[in-house]
Amino acid sequence: MRWLLLEEKEDDLNRENKDNHDIDSSIFTDDLEKKSIDKRRIKKEDLSKKRAAVESVFDERTVFQLNKLIINGPLDRIEGIISAGKEANVYLAYDQSGNEVAIKIYKIDRNTSKWMKEYIIGDPRFKKIPKNISKLIFLWASKEYKNLKRAYRVGLNVPKPIHVKNNILIMEYIGSGSSPAPLLKDVKDPEDIESLFQEVMTFIKNLYQKAHLVHGDLSEFNILYHNHKPIFIDISQAVDIQHPNAEKFLVRDIINIVNYFDKLGIEFTESKKFYDEVINKDV
């Protein structure tokens, strides 16, 4: 199989220069008052946006389902938010035995759903793609649950999936008490970088060869660092190895990980060889 070279493109940021003008003292005073008002307005808007980001998943249907999960199990209560993302929010909760669990609630959002189809269409596990936005999001939640089950079943370091209903996924909580494990990107000095690199690369290989999946979005942003070990998350976009873009996604995962560890001083020059080893067990 040929090695597919991918390059991540970044948008250039253009900055506009503002002209400086001479002003008299009265205008200066007015300007200060205006800036003060603007700052209060902007701060209020920013808080509103943050609040909206947190609450955006709690539509009427989701609240109804959460209440059912609390009344009938397995949930006892929801404690607070762990992270808010473009696709979903993750919350710390407790099951009826008092154990911490993580709840991932996917946003019912037309814009969010647009890019999901790239990871669903062509996956042999999903024959029919819903046109209804809500049903597509429900399918996406089910997809992550199925991907986690595949990976967990073969012993890979992913959160244990517990339950899925509509746009709500309940899974194992990774952390210490109420403190969630940090993302790898936020860890300044991970211990034994060489071993950590090998563990991540081994995950890529085993996910492909044992779980028959490609993560599709693997990077330091989707790896938790817990007890000096990597735990792999955000596996909703993972595709079956029969997906037409599986090899492209695999190459992207390898490049992302090699680039990240290169910044930490790990020089790896055998990406193509590793790619061949992943897709060909006998190599």
C-alpha positions, 0 to 999 in steps of 0.5 A: 500500500502506498504511503499517503502524504497529508499536510495540515493547512492553516489559515493565514490570519490578517491583521488590520492596522488602526490609525492613531488620531489626535484628540482633545481631552473631552473626547478622550474622557468620552472615549474612556467612558465608552470603552468602559461600557463596551468592556462590560457589554463584551464581558456580559456577552462572553459570559452568555456565550460560555453559559450557552455552550454549557447549556446547549445540550440540555434541550427538552428531550435530553432533559427528559432522557436524563430524568429517566436515567436518574429515575430508572438507573443507572444514574444517581446525579450529575455533578458538573461539567468536565469539558465543553466541545463543538460536538458534545459536552462531558459531565461528571456524574455518579451512578446508583452505587456512588461511583463516578461516571462520565456523561457525554451529551452530544449537541443536536446541531445542524452545523455539527452534524454536517462533518459527521457524514464523512465518518459514517458514509462508507462504514459497512456497519451503517447501511442507512444514514438518517436525514433527520438531524436528531436521528443522525446525532443519535446514530453518532452517539451509538457509533462511539458506544460501539467503537468503545466496545470494540476497543475495550473488548480487545483490551485497549486503553479506552473508557469502558462504555456503560450505556447509550440512549439517544444523544447521551453516552455514559462511560467510565470516568477517568480521573482521581476523585472529582479531578478529571485526568488532564489531556496529554496536550496540557501535561508539561513534562510527561514521564518516560516520553519514549515509553509513552510514544511507544504506547501510543503507537502500539495503540494505533496498531492494535486498534487497527489489527485487533479492533479493526478500527482507525481512530481518525482524529488521534492527537494529543487533544484526544488522549488523557494522561492518567497515572502516567499512562495514555487513555484514548478518548473521543473515538466517535469518528473512528471508522471500520478498516473497510471504510474507503478513507480508513487508510487516509485517516490512519496516515493522518493519525500517525503524522499527528502523533509523530509530529507531537512527540517530535516536539518532545524530542522523539525523532521517528523516521520510520513512519512509512514502515510503521504504516506498512506494519499496521496494515500488514500483520506479516510485515 
